[in-house]
Amino acid sequence: MEQRWHVARDASDWLGQALNFVRRAEAQALADRGAFHIVLAGGGSPRRLYEALAREPHDWARWRVWFGDERVLPPEDPGRNSRMAQEAWLDRVAIPPGNIHPIPAERGAEAAARAYSEALAGVPAFDLVLLGLGEDAHTASLFPGRDWGEGPDAPAALAVFGAPKPPPGRVSLSARRLGEARAVLFLVTGAGKRAALAAWRRGERIPAAAVRPAAGVDVLLDMEAGGETP
């Protein structure tokens, strides 16, 4: 699978490239299919993008927003990925509430994974999947040493237990479903990600590498992450 590495010159360039990637994916989706299905990631790097999107004009009524993973917490808990996205972006623009599809993780990991798999049953390939990268090379809530849901019969969403960082219960889209996308963009910042990136480049079996869309993936790095890897 092709991996395209993009190293930004500075924080402004990183954000500009991320915004341009979203704009291009949106324009193509709306021109070809009339709706834009995007999957959101959690974490500090994506938040920068979300805050910038909130300041831009877009055809929000035709966006369909999904989530790559969620923590088993109450809906209003600040630790929820959906809550972060709402505060940084979604509550500040005119996306119809019915077009936003949070993972119902408050039901518990297994029930929420089943419900989200059912919700995605009629959804075609995503137009854009945004993902982060952990220092241990995890992405979404697919952690090293676990089942990442790579097989053709893997469910769209997985229940995750015993996550290495609290809370232990999570729900994550499977690697198979994340890979059913026309474009996948990894948003990576910070020197702490260099070891994970080096493992990825060496071809090691890590969660991020399990997401394999037909078109390949794009990885947007800042200078700290994209510098000399160990």
mmCIF file of the C-alpha atoms, coordinates in Angstrom:
data_MODEL
# 
_entry.id   MODEL 
# 
loop_
_atom_site.group_PDB 
_atom_site.id 
_atom_site.type_symbol 
_atom_site.label_atom_id 
_atom_site.label_alt_id 
_atom_site.label_comp_id 
_atom_site.label_asym_id 
_atom_site.label_entity_id 
_atom_site.label_seq_id 
_atom_site.pdbx_PDB_ins_code 
_atom_site.Cartn_x 
_atom_site.Cartn_y 
_atom_site.Cartn_z 
_atom_site.occupancy 
_atom_site.B_iso_or_equiv 
_atom_site.pdbx_formal_charge 
_atom_site.auth_seq_id 
_atom_site.auth_comp_id 
_atom_site.auth_asym_id 
_atom_site.auth_atom_id 
_atom_site.pdbx_PDB_model_num 
ATOM 1   C CA . MET A 1 1   ? 0.000   0.000   0.000  1.00 0.00 ? 1   MET A CA 1 
ATOM 2   C CA . GLU A 1 2   ? 1.315   3.433   -0.912 1.00 0.00 ? 2   GLU A CA 1 
ATOM 3   C CA . GLN A 1 3   ? 2.218   5.844   1.884  1.00 0.00 ? 3   GLN A CA 1 
ATOM 4   C CA . ARG A 1 4   ? 2.694   9.504   1.002  1.00 0.00 ? 4   ARG A CA 1 
ATOM 5   C CA . TRP A 1 5   ? 4.695   11.461  3.579  1.00 0.00 ? 5   TRP A CA 1 
ATOM 6   C CA . HIS A 1 6   ? 4.246   15.243  3.817  1.00 0.00 ? 6   HIS A CA 1 
ATOM 7   C CA . VAL A 1 7   ? 6.502   17.251  6.163  1.00 0.00 ? 7   VAL A CA 1 
ATOM 8   C CA . ALA A 1 8   ? 5.271   20.776  6.876  1.00 0.00 ? 8   ALA A CA 1 
ATOM 9   C CA . ARG A 1 9   ? 7.709   23.674  7.220  1.00 0.00 ? 9   ARG A CA 1 
ATOM 10  C CA . ASP A 1 10  ? 6.031   25.079  10.342 1.00 0.00 ? 10  ASP A CA 1 
ATOM 11  C CA . ALA A 1 11  ? 2.741   25.058  12.263 1.00 0.00 ? 11  ALA A CA 1 
ATOM 12  C CA . SER A 1 12  ? 1.047   27.372  9.785  1.00 0.00 ? 12  SER A CA 1 
ATOM 13  C CA . ASP A 1 13  ? 2.077   25.212  6.830  1.00 0.00 ? 13  ASP A CA 1 
ATOM 14  C CA . TRP A 1 14  ? 0.908   22.060  8.643  1.00 0.00 ? 14  TRP A CA 1 
ATOM 15  C CA . LEU A 1 15  ? -2.514  23.556  9.261  1.00 0.00 ? 15  LEU A CA 1 
ATOM 16  C CA . GLY A 1 16  ? -2.756  24.928  5.733  1.00 0.00 ? 16  GLY A CA 1 
ATOM 17  C CA . GLN A 1 17  ? -1.970  21.543  4.210  1.00 0.00 ? 17  GLN A CA 1 
ATOM 18  C CA . ALA A 1 18  ? -4.529  19.826  6.466  1.00 0.00 ? 18  ALA A CA 1 
ATOM 19  C CA . LEU A 1 19  ? -7.230  22.336  5.534  1.00 0.00 ? 19  LEU A CA 1 
ATOM 20  C CA . ASN A 1 20  ? -6.468  21.991  1.833  1.00 0.00 ? 20  ASN A CA 1 
ATOM 21  C CA . PHE A 1 21  ? -6.721  18.217  2.106  1.00 0.00 ? 21  PHE A CA 1 
ATOM 22  C CA . VAL A 1 22  ? -10.196 18.512  3.660  1.00 0.00 ? 22  VAL A CA 1 
ATOM 23  C CA . ARG A 1 23  ? -11.303 21.086  1.096  1.00 0.00 ? 23  ARG A CA 1 
ATOM 24  C CA . ARG A 1 24  ? -10.250 18.899  -1.824 1.00 0.00 ? 24  ARG A CA 1 
ATOM 25  C CA . ALA A 1 25  ? -11.949 15.814  -0.410 1.00 0.00 ? 25  ALA A CA 1 
ATOM 26  C CA . GLU A 1 26  ? -15.138 17.773  0.260  1.00 0.00 ? 26  GLU A CA 1 
ATOM 27  C CA . ALA A 1 27  ? -15.229 19.299  -3.210 1.00 0.00 ? 27  ALA A CA 1 
ATOM 28  C CA . GLN A 1 28  ? -14.720 15.940  -4.895 1.00 0.00 ? 28  GLN A CA 1 
ATOM 29  C CA . ALA A 1 29  ? -17.353 14.211  -2.780 1.00 0.00 ? 29  ALA A CA 1 
ATOM 30  C CA . LEU A 1 30  ? -19.981 16.904  -3.294 1.00 0.00 ? 30  LEU A CA 1 
ATOM 31  C CA . ALA A 1 31  ? -19.341 17.039  -7.029 1.00 0.00 ? 31  ALA A CA 1 
ATOM 32  C CA . ASP A 1 32  ? -19.478 13.260  -7.449 1.00 0.00 ? 32  ASP A CA 1 
ATOM 33  C CA . ARG A 1 33  ? -21.988 12.098  -4.837 1.00 0.00 ? 33  ARG A CA 1 
ATOM 34  C CA . GLY A 1 34  ? -23.710 15.119  -3.295 1.00 0.00 ? 34  GLY A CA 1 
ATOM 35  C CA . ALA A 1 35  ? -22.654 14.374  0.294  1.00 0.00 ? 35  ALA A CA 1 
ATOM 36  C CA . PHE A 1 36  ? -19.362 14.383  2.194  1.00 0.00 ? 36  PHE A CA 1 
ATOM 37  C CA . HIS A 1 37  ? -18.813 11.536  4.672  1.00 0.00 ? 37  HIS A CA 1 
ATOM 38  C CA . ILE A 1 38  ? -15.923 12.345  7.013  1.00 0.00 ? 38  ILE A CA 1 
ATOM 39  C CA . VAL A 1 39  ? -14.556 10.367  9.982  1.00 0.00 ? 39  VAL A CA 1 
ATOM 40  C CA . LEU A 1 40  ? -13.076 12.385  12.835 1.00 0.00 ? 40  LEU A CA 1 
ATOM 41  C CA . ALA A 1 41  ? -10.128 11.582  15.085 1.00 0.00 ? 41  ALA A CA 1 
ATOM 42  C CA . GLY A 1 42  ? -9.537  12.622  18.675 1.00 0.00 ? 42  GLY A CA 1 
ATOM 43  C CA . GLY A 1 43  ? -6.437  14.239  20.111 1.00 0.00 ? 43  GLY A CA 1 
ATOM 44  C CA . GLY A 1 44  ? -4.634  17.556  20.153 1.00 0.00 ? 44  GLY A CA 1 
ATOM 45  C CA . SER A 1 45  ? -3.407  17.546  16.559 1.00 0.00 ? 45  SER A CA 1 
ATOM 46  C CA . PRO A 1 46  ? -6.880  17.109  15.019 1.00 0.00 ? 46  PRO A CA 1 
ATOM 47  C CA . ARG A 1 47  ? -8.287  19.747  17.390 1.00 0.00 ? 47  ARG A CA 1 
ATOM 48  C CA . ARG A 1 48  ? -6.135  22.392  15.694 1.00 0.00 ? 48  ARG A CA 1 
ATOM 49  C CA . LEU A 1 49  ? -7.736  21.469  12.384 1.00 0.00 ? 49  LEU A CA 1 
ATOM 50  C CA . TYR A 1 50  ? -11.254 21.479  13.831 1.00 0.00 ? 50  TYR A CA 1 
ATOM 51  C CA . GLU A 1 51  ? -10.846 24.941  15.322 1.00 0.00 ? 51  GLU A CA 1 
ATOM 52  C CA . ALA A 1 52  ? -9.696  26.237  11.942 1.00 0.00 ? 52  ALA A CA 1 
ATOM 53  C CA . LEU A 1 53  ? -12.584 24.552  10.096 1.00 0.00 ? 53  LEU A CA 1 
ATOM 54  C CA . ALA A 1 54  ? -15.026 26.316  12.426 1.00 0.00 ? 54  ALA A CA 1 
ATOM 55  C CA . ARG A 1 55  ? -13.830 29.630  10.993 1.00 0.00 ? 55  ARG A CA 1 
ATOM 56  C CA . GLU A 1 56  ? -14.357 28.643  7.353  1.00 0.00 ? 56  GLU A CA 1 
ATOM 57  C CA . PRO A 1 57  ? -17.431 28.647  5.101  1.00 0.00 ? 57  PRO A CA 1 
ATOM 58  C CA . HIS A 1 58  ? -18.411 25.179  3.910  1.00 0.00 ? 58  HIS A CA 1 
ATOM 59  C CA . ASP A 1 59  ? -21.539 23.507  2.556  1.00 0.00 ? 59  ASP A CA 1 
ATOM 60  C CA . TRP A 1 60  ? -22.231 22.181  6.029  1.00 0.00 ? 60  TRP A CA 1 
ATOM 61  C CA . ALA A 1 61  ? -25.711 20.863  5.241  1.00 0.00 ? 61  ALA A CA 1 
ATOM 62  C CA . ARG A 1 62  ? -24.164 18.182  3.044  1.00 0.00 ? 62  ARG A CA 1 
ATOM 63  C CA . TRP A 1 63  ? -21.568 16.964  5.557  1.00 0.00 ? 63  TRP A CA 1 
ATOM 64  C CA . ARG A 1 64  ? -22.044 13.613  7.293  1.00 0.00 ? 64  ARG A CA 1 
ATOM 65  C CA . VAL A 1 65  ? -19.835 13.322  10.370 1.00 0.00 ? 65  VAL A CA 1 
ATOM 66  C CA . TRP A 1 66  ? -18.680 10.017  11.872 1.00 0.00 ? 66  TRP A CA 1 
ATOM 67  C CA . PHE A 1 67  ? -16.125 9.157   14.551 1.00 0.00 ? 67  PHE A CA 1 
ATOM 68  C CA . GLY A 1 68  ? -13.178 6.785   14.406 1.00 0.00 ? 68  GLY A CA 1 
ATOM 69  C CA . ASP A 1 69  ? -13.274 5.899   18.082 1.00 0.00 ? 69  ASP A CA 1 
ATOM 70  C CA . GLU A 1 70  ? -14.719 6.889   21.418 1.00 0.00 ? 70  GLU A CA 1 
ATOM 71  C CA . ARG A 1 71  ? -14.110 6.424   25.128 1.00 0.00 ? 71  ARG A CA 1 
ATOM 72  C CA . VAL A 1 72  ? -16.734 4.749   27.296 1.00 0.00 ? 72  VAL A CA 1 
ATOM 73  C CA . LEU A 1 73  ? -17.769 7.885   29.163 1.00 0.00 ? 73  LEU A CA 1 
ATOM 74  C CA . PRO A 1 74  ? -20.986 9.915   29.550 1.00 0.00 ? 74  PRO A CA 1 
ATOM 75  C CA . PRO A 1 75  ? -21.885 12.053  26.513 1.00 0.00 ? 75  PRO A CA 1 
ATOM 76  C CA . GLU A 1 76  ? -20.928 15.370  28.147 1.00 0.00 ? 76  GLU A CA 1 
ATOM 77  C CA . ASP A 1 77  ? -17.657 14.143  29.639 1.00 0.00 ? 77  ASP A CA 1 
ATOM 78  C CA . PRO A 1 78  ? -14.757 16.343  28.442 1.00 0.00 ? 78  PRO A CA 1 
ATOM 79  C CA . GLY A 1 79  ? -12.746 13.175  27.756 1.00 0.00 ? 79  GLY A CA 1 
ATOM 80  C CA . ARG A 1 80  ? -15.061 12.163  24.911 1.00 0.00 ? 80  ARG A CA 1 
ATOM 81  C CA . ASN A 1 81  ? -13.766 12.653  21.376 1.00 0.00 ? 81  ASN A CA 1 
ATOM 82  C CA . SER A 1 82  ? -17.239 13.735  20.311 1.00 0.00 ? 82  SER A CA 1 
ATOM 83  C CA . ARG A 1 83  ? -17.343 16.385  23.046 1.00 0.00 ? 83  ARG A CA 1 
ATOM 84  C CA . MET A 1 84  ? -13.991 17.798  21.963 1.00 0.00 ? 84  MET A CA 1 
ATOM 85  C CA . ALA A 1 85  ? -15.131 18.004  18.336 1.00 0.00 ? 85  ALA A CA 1 
ATOM 86  C CA . GLN A 1 86  ? -18.380 19.676  19.378 1.00 0.00 ? 86  GLN A CA 1 
ATOM 87  C CA . GLU A 1 87  ? -16.640 22.331  21.445 1.00 0.00 ? 87  GLU A CA 1 
ATOM 88  C CA . ALA A 1 88  ? -13.886 23.032  18.913 1.00 0.00 ? 88  ALA A CA 1 
ATOM 89  C CA . TRP A 1 89  ? -16.036 22.963  15.797 1.00 0.00 ? 89  TRP A CA 1 
ATOM 90  C CA . LEU A 1 90  ? -19.351 21.170  15.390 1.00 0.00 ? 90  LEU A CA 1 
ATOM 91  C CA . ASP A 1 91  ? -21.392 23.327  17.785 1.00 0.00 ? 91  ASP A CA 1 
ATOM 92  C CA . ARG A 1 92  ? -20.073 26.442  16.019 1.00 0.00 ? 92  ARG A CA 1 
ATOM 93  C CA . VAL A 1 93  ? -21.215 25.672  12.464 1.00 0.00 ? 93  VAL A CA 1 
ATOM 94  C CA . ALA A 1 94  ? -24.495 24.854  10.719 1.00 0.00 ? 94  ALA A CA 1 
ATOM 95  C CA . ILE A 1 95  ? -24.137 21.081  10.343 1.00 0.00 ? 95  ILE A CA 1 
ATOM 96  C CA . PRO A 1 96  ? -27.638 19.674  10.938 1.00 0.00 ? 96  PRO A CA 1 
ATOM 97  C CA . PRO A 1 97  ? -27.634 17.692  14.208 1.00 0.00 ? 97  PRO A CA 1 
ATOM 98  C CA . GLY A 1 98  ? -29.004 14.663  12.391 1.00 0.00 ? 98  GLY A CA 1 
ATOM 99  C CA . ASN A 1 99  ? -25.891 14.612  10.185 1.00 0.00 ? 99  ASN A CA 1 
ATOM 100 C CA . ILE A 1 100 ? -23.582 14.121  13.177 1.00 0.00 ? 100 ILE A CA 1 
ATOM 101 C CA . HIS A 1 101 ? -23.228 10.523  14.314 1.00 0.00 ? 101 HIS A CA 1 
ATOM 102 C CA . PRO A 1 102 ? -21.430 10.140  17.658 1.00 0.00 ? 102 PRO A CA 1 
ATOM 103 C CA . ILE A 1 103 ? -20.613 6.665   18.911 1.00 0.00 ? 103 ILE A CA 1 
ATOM 104 C CA . PRO A 1 104 ? -23.071 5.870   21.756 1.00 0.00 ? 104 PRO A CA 1 
ATOM 105 C CA . ALA A 1 105 ? -20.243 4.732   24.028 1.00 0.00 ? 105 ALA A CA 1 
ATOM 106 C CA . GLU A 1 106 ? -22.236 5.576   27.151 1.00 0.00 ? 106 GLU A CA 1 
ATOM 107 C CA . ARG A 1 107 ? -24.111 2.305   26.523 1.00 0.00 ? 107 ARG A CA 1 
ATOM 108 C CA . GLY A 1 108 ? -20.956 0.282   27.151 1.00 0.00 ? 108 GLY A CA 1 
ATOM 109 C CA . ALA A 1 109 ? -18.345 -0.908  24.677 1.00 0.00 ? 109 ALA A CA 1 
ATOM 110 C CA . GLU A 1 110 ? -20.110 -3.995  23.334 1.00 0.00 ? 110 GLU A CA 1 
ATOM 111 C CA . ALA A 1 111 ? -23.574 -2.439  22.932 1.00 0.00 ? 111 ALA A CA 1 
ATOM 112 C CA . ALA A 1 112 ? -22.115 0.708   21.394 1.00 0.00 ? 112 ALA A CA 1 
ATOM 113 C CA . ALA A 1 113 ? -19.980 -1.247  18.930 1.00 0.00 ? 113 ALA A CA 1 
ATOM 114 C CA . ARG A 1 114 ? -23.020 -3.213  17.783 1.00 0.00 ? 114 ARG A CA 1 
ATOM 115 C CA . ALA A 1 115 ? -25.113 -0.063  17.426 1.00 0.00 ? 115 ALA A CA 1 
ATOM 116 C CA . TYR A 1 116 ? -22.442 1.776   15.452 1.00 0.00 ? 116 TYR A CA 1 
ATOM 117 C CA . SER A 1 117 ? -21.866 -1.179  13.161 1.00 0.00 ? 117 SER A CA 1 
ATOM 118 C CA . GLU A 1 118 ? -25.595 -1.183  12.438 1.00 0.00 ? 118 GLU A CA 1 
ATOM 119 C CA . ALA A 1 119 ? -25.592 2.580   11.810 1.00 0.00 ? 119 ALA A CA 1 
ATOM 120 C CA . LEU A 1 120 ? -22.787 2.171   9.292  1.00 0.00 ? 120 LEU A CA 1 
ATOM 121 C CA . ALA A 1 121 ? -24.358 -0.779  7.485  1.00 0.00 ? 121 ALA A CA 1 
ATOM 122 C CA . GLY A 1 122 ? -25.816 1.358   4.702  1.00 0.00 ? 122 GLY A CA 1 
ATOM 123 C CA . VAL A 1 123 ? -22.998 3.882   4.505  1.00 0.00 ? 123 VAL A CA 1 
ATOM 124 C CA . PRO A 1 124 ? -20.741 3.619   1.449  1.00 0.00 ? 124 PRO A CA 1 
ATOM 125 C CA . ALA A 1 125 ? -17.004 4.187   1.501  1.00 0.00 ? 125 ALA A CA 1 
ATOM 126 C CA . PHE A 1 126 ? -16.034 7.225   3.545  1.00 0.00 ? 126 PHE A CA 1 
ATOM 127 C CA . ASP A 1 127 ? -14.831 10.226  1.575  1.00 0.00 ? 127 ASP A CA 1 
ATOM 128 C CA . LEU A 1 128 ? -12.185 11.164  4.140  1.00 0.00 ? 128 LEU A CA 1 
ATOM 129 C CA . VAL A 1 129 ? -10.905 9.464   7.287  1.00 0.00 ? 129 VAL A CA 1 
ATOM 130 C CA . LEU A 1 130 ? -8.834  11.541  9.698  1.00 0.00 ? 130 LEU A CA 1 
ATOM 131 C CA . LEU A 1 131 ? -6.560  9.580   12.021 1.00 0.00 ? 131 LEU A CA 1 
ATOM 132 C CA . GLY A 1 132 ? -3.919  10.319  14.621 1.00 0.00 ? 132 GLY A CA 1 
ATOM 133 C CA . LEU A 1 133 ? -0.880  8.313   15.641 1.00 0.00 ? 133 LEU A CA 1 
ATOM 134 C CA . GLY A 1 134 ? 0.058   7.432   19.209 1.00 0.00 ? 134 GLY A CA 1 
ATOM 135 C CA . GLU A 1 135 ? 3.592   7.105   20.512 1.00 0.00 ? 135 GLU A CA 1 
ATOM 136 C CA . ASP A 1 136 ? 2.966   3.329   20.621 1.00 0.00 ? 136 ASP A CA 1 
ATOM 137 C CA . ALA A 1 137 ? 1.804   3.478   16.957 1.00 0.00 ? 137 ALA A CA 1 
ATOM 138 C CA . HIS A 1 138 ? -1.870  2.990   17.829 1.00 0.00 ? 138 HIS A CA 1 
ATOM 139 C CA . THR A 1 139 ? -4.510  4.737   15.762 1.00 0.00 ? 139 THR A CA 1 
ATOM 140 C CA . ALA A 1 140 ? -8.159  5.313   16.654 1.00 0.00 ? 140 ALA A CA 1 
ATOM 141 C CA . SER A 1 141 ? -8.458  2.822   19.563 1.00 0.00 ? 141 SER A CA 1 
ATOM 142 C CA . LEU A 1 142 ? -6.582  0.044   17.780 1.00 0.00 ? 142 LEU A CA 1 
ATOM 143 C CA . PHE A 1 143 ? -3.718  -0.785  20.141 1.00 0.00 ? 143 PHE A CA 1 
ATOM 144 C CA . PRO A 1 144 ? -0.641  -2.999  19.698 1.00 0.00 ? 144 PRO A CA 1 
ATOM 145 C CA . GLY A 1 145 ? -1.180  -6.646  20.494 1.00 0.00 ? 145 GLY A CA 1 
ATOM 146 C CA . ARG A 1 146 ? -4.959  -6.541  20.002 1.00 0.00 ? 146 ARG A CA 1 
ATOM 147 C CA . ASP A 1 147 ? -7.464  -7.555  17.355 1.00 0.00 ? 147 ASP A CA 1 
ATOM 148 C CA . TRP A 1 148 ? -7.604  -4.692  14.863 1.00 0.00 ? 148 TRP A CA 1 
ATOM 149 C CA . GLY A 1 149 ? -10.461 -6.072  12.809 1.00 0.00 ? 149 GLY A CA 1 
ATOM 150 C CA . GLU A 1 150 ? -8.508  -6.465  9.574  1.00 0.00 ? 150 GLU A CA 1 
ATOM 151 C CA . GLY A 1 151 ? -10.341 -9.413  8.021  1.00 0.00 ? 151 GLY A CA 1 
ATOM 152 C CA . PRO A 1 152 ? -13.019 -9.076  5.353  1.00 0.00 ? 152 PRO A CA 1 
ATOM 153 C CA . ASP A 1 153 ? -15.699 -10.210 7.803  1.00 0.00 ? 153 ASP A CA 1 
ATOM 154 C CA . ALA A 1 154 ? -14.605 -7.911  10.639 1.00 0.00 ? 154 ALA A CA 1 
ATOM 155 C CA . PRO A 1 155 ? -17.424 -5.769  12.041 1.00 0.00 ? 155 PRO A CA 1 
ATOM 156 C CA . ALA A 1 156 ? -17.412 -2.070  11.319 1.00 0.00 ? 156 ALA A CA 1 
ATOM 157 C CA . ALA A 1 157 ? -16.904 -1.249  14.994 1.00 0.00 ? 157 ALA A CA 1 
ATOM 158 C CA . LEU A 1 158 ? -15.042 -3.106  17.735 1.00 0.00 ? 158 LEU A CA 1 
ATOM 159 C CA . ALA A 1 159 ? -15.462 -3.165  21.510 1.00 0.00 ? 159 ALA A CA 1 
ATOM 160 C CA . VAL A 1 160 ? -12.105 -2.465  23.166 1.00 0.00 ? 160 VAL A CA 1 
ATOM 161 C CA . PHE A 1 161 ? -11.288 -3.434  26.752 1.00 0.00 ? 161 PHE A CA 1 
ATOM 162 C CA . GLY A 1 162 ? -8.187  -2.838  28.848 1.00 0.00 ? 162 GLY A CA 1 
ATOM 163 C CA . ALA A 1 163 ? -6.914  0.167   26.891 1.00 0.00 ? 163 ALA A CA 1 
ATOM 164 C CA . PRO A 1 164 ? -3.392  1.103   28.052 1.00 0.00 ? 164 PRO A CA 1 
ATOM 165 C CA . LYS A 1 165 ? -4.568  4.586   29.063 1.00 0.00 ? 165 LYS A CA 1 
ATOM 166 C CA . PRO A 1 166 ? -7.796  5.354   30.939 1.00 0.00 ? 166 PRO A CA 1 
ATOM 167 C CA . PRO A 1 167 ? -10.595 4.849   30.473 1.00 0.00 ? 167 PRO A CA 1 
ATOM 168 C CA . PRO A 1 168 ? -10.057 1.151   29.720 1.00 0.00 ? 168 PRO A CA 1 
ATOM 169 C CA . GLY A 1 169 ? -13.263 0.782   27.711 1.00 0.00 ? 169 GLY A CA 1 
ATOM 170 C CA . ARG A 1 170 ? -13.350 2.108   24.152 1.00 0.00 ? 170 ARG A CA 1 
ATOM 171 C CA . VAL A 1 171 ? -15.166 1.646   20.859 1.00 0.00 ? 171 VAL A CA 1 
ATOM 172 C CA . SER A 1 172 ? -13.187 1.829   17.626 1.00 0.00 ? 172 SER A CA 1 
ATOM 173 C CA . LEU A 1 173 ? -13.913 1.479   13.976 1.00 0.00 ? 173 LEU A CA 1 
ATOM 174 C CA . SER A 1 174 ? -12.108 -1.591  12.704 1.00 0.00 ? 174 SER A CA 1 
ATOM 175 C CA . ALA A 1 175 ? -9.081  -1.374  10.444 1.00 0.00 ? 175 ALA A CA 1 
ATOM 176 C CA . ARG A 1 176 ? -11.214 -2.886  7.683  1.00 0.00 ? 176 ARG A CA 1 
ATOM 177 C CA . ARG A 1 177 ? -13.894 -0.185  7.945  1.00 0.00 ? 177 ARG A CA 1 
ATOM 178 C CA . LEU A 1 178 ? -11.399 2.652   8.333  1.00 0.00 ? 178 LEU A CA 1 
ATOM 179 C CA . GLY A 1 179 ? -9.758  1.420   5.154  1.00 0.00 ? 179 GLY A CA 1 
ATOM 180 C CA . GLU A 1 180 ? -13.018 1.591   3.216  1.00 0.00 ? 180 GLU A CA 1 
ATOM 181 C CA . ALA A 1 181 ? -12.318 5.178   2.286  1.00 0.00 ? 181 ALA A CA 1 
ATOM 182 C CA . ARG A 1 182 ? -11.453 7.254   -0.730 1.00 0.00 ? 182 ARG A CA 1 
ATOM 183 C CA . ALA A 1 183 ? -8.840  9.166   1.289  1.00 0.00 ? 183 ALA A CA 1 
ATOM 184 C CA . VAL A 1 184 ? -7.130  8.646   4.656  1.00 0.00 ? 184 VAL A CA 1 
ATOM 185 C CA . LEU A 1 185 ? -5.096  11.407  6.283  1.00 0.00 ? 185 LEU A CA 1 
ATOM 186 C CA . PHE A 1 186 ? -2.941  10.805  9.368  1.00 0.00 ? 186 PHE A CA 1 
ATOM 187 C CA . LEU A 1 187 ? -2.341  14.003  11.355 1.00 0.00 ? 187 LEU A CA 1 
ATOM 188 C CA . VAL A 1 188 ? 0.941   13.622  13.259 1.00 0.00 ? 188 VAL A CA 1 
ATOM 189 C CA . THR A 1 189 ? 2.795   16.173  15.370 1.00 0.00 ? 189 THR A CA 1 
ATOM 190 C CA . GLY A 1 190 ? 5.547   16.096  17.974 1.00 0.00 ? 190 GLY A CA 1 
ATOM 191 C CA . ALA A 1 191 ? 8.933   14.460  18.432 1.00 0.00 ? 191 ALA A CA 1 
ATOM 192 C CA . GLY A 1 192 ? 7.341   11.761  20.562 1.00 0.00 ? 192 GLY A CA 1 
ATOM 193 C CA . LYS A 1 193 ? 5.931   10.153  17.413 1.00 0.00 ? 193 LYS A CA 1 
ATOM 194 C CA . ARG A 1 194 ? 9.301   9.568   15.727 1.00 0.00 ? 194 ARG A CA 1 
ATOM 195 C CA . ALA A 1 195 ? 9.800   6.009   16.980 1.00 0.00 ? 195 ALA A CA 1 
ATOM 196 C CA . ALA A 1 196 ? 6.320   5.002   15.821 1.00 0.00 ? 196 ALA A CA 1 
ATOM 197 C CA . LEU A 1 197 ? 6.925   6.589   12.432 1.00 0.00 ? 197 LEU A CA 1 
ATOM 198 C CA . ALA A 1 198 ? 10.263  4.819   12.099 1.00 0.00 ? 198 ALA A CA 1 
ATOM 199 C CA . ALA A 1 199 ? 8.596   1.467   12.851 1.00 0.00 ? 199 ALA A CA 1 
ATOM 200 C CA . TRP A 1 200 ? 5.960   2.216   10.234 1.00 0.00 ? 200 TRP A CA 1 
ATOM 201 C CA . ARG A 1 201 ? 8.568   3.094   7.629  1.00 0.00 ? 201 ARG A CA 1 
ATOM 202 C CA . ARG A 1 202 ? 10.458  -0.126  8.396  1.00 0.00 ? 202 ARG A CA 1 
ATOM 203 C CA . GLY A 1 203 ? 7.341   -2.087  7.575  1.00 0.00 ? 203 GLY A CA 1 
ATOM 204 C CA . GLU A 1 204 ? 6.686   -3.348  11.091 1.00 0.00 ? 204 GLU A CA 1 
ATOM 205 C CA . ARG A 1 205 ? 3.261   -4.681  11.979 1.00 0.00 ? 205 ARG A CA 1 
ATOM 206 C CA . ILE A 1 206 ? 1.680   -1.774  13.835 1.00 0.00 ? 206 ILE A CA 1 
ATOM 207 C CA . PRO A 1 207 ? -1.961  -0.669  14.132 1.00 0.00 ? 207 PRO A CA 1 
ATOM 208 C CA . ALA A 1 208 ? -1.560  2.368   11.866 1.00 0.00 ? 208 ALA A CA 1 
ATOM 209 C CA . ALA A 1 209 ? -0.266  0.165   9.052  1.00 0.00 ? 209 ALA A CA 1 
ATOM 210 C CA . ALA A 1 210 ? -3.370  -2.041  9.292  1.00 0.00 ? 210 ALA A CA 1 
ATOM 211 C CA . VAL A 1 211 ? -5.510  0.715   7.753  1.00 0.00 ? 211 VAL A CA 1 
ATOM 212 C CA . ARG A 1 212 ? -5.091  -0.011  4.054  1.00 0.00 ? 212 ARG A CA 1 
ATOM 213 C CA . PRO A 1 213 ? -7.370  1.914   1.680  1.00 0.00 ? 213 PRO A CA 1 
ATOM 214 C CA . ALA A 1 214 ? -7.009  1.136   -1.998 1.00 0.00 ? 214 ALA A CA 1 
ATOM 215 C CA . ALA A 1 215 ? -5.742  4.651   -2.707 1.00 0.00 ? 215 ALA A CA 1 
ATOM 216 C CA . GLY A 1 216 ? -3.057  4.495   -0.009 1.00 0.00 ? 216 GLY A CA 1 
ATOM 217 C CA . VAL A 1 217 ? -2.667  6.893   2.905  1.00 0.00 ? 217 VAL A CA 1 
ATOM 218 C CA . ASP A 1 218 ? -1.307  10.394  3.367  1.00 0.00 ? 218 ASP A CA 1 
ATOM 219 C CA . VAL A 1 219 ? 0.682   11.233  6.502  1.00 0.00 ? 219 VAL A CA 1 
ATOM 220 C CA . LEU A 1 220 ? 1.033   14.917  7.400  1.00 0.00 ? 220 LEU A CA 1 
ATOM 221 C CA . LEU A 1 221 ? 3.924   15.588  9.786  1.00 0.00 ? 221 LEU A CA 1 
ATOM 222 C CA . ASP A 1 222 ? 5.252   18.676  11.488 1.00 0.00 ? 222 ASP A CA 1 
ATOM 223 C CA . MET A 1 223 ? 9.004   19.258  11.608 1.00 0.00 ? 223 MET A CA 1 
ATOM 224 C CA . GLU A 1 224 ? 9.359   17.699  15.062 1.00 0.00 ? 224 GLU A CA 1 
ATOM 225 C CA . ALA A 1 225 ? 7.692   14.456  14.020 1.00 0.00 ? 225 ALA A CA 1 
ATOM 226 C CA . GLY A 1 226 ? 9.182   14.457  10.527 1.00 0.00 ? 226 GLY A CA 1 
ATOM 227 C CA . GLY A 1 227 ? 12.777  15.019  11.528 1.00 0.00 ? 227 GLY A CA 1 
ATOM 228 C CA . GLU A 1 228 ? 15.494  12.409  11.810 1.00 0.00 ? 228 GLU A CA 1 
ATOM 229 C CA . THR A 1 229 ? 13.833  9.238   13.107 1.00 0.00 ? 229 THR A CA 1 
ATOM 230 C CA . PRO A 1 230 ? 15.616  6.984   15.620 1.00 0.00 ? 230 PRO A CA 1 
# 
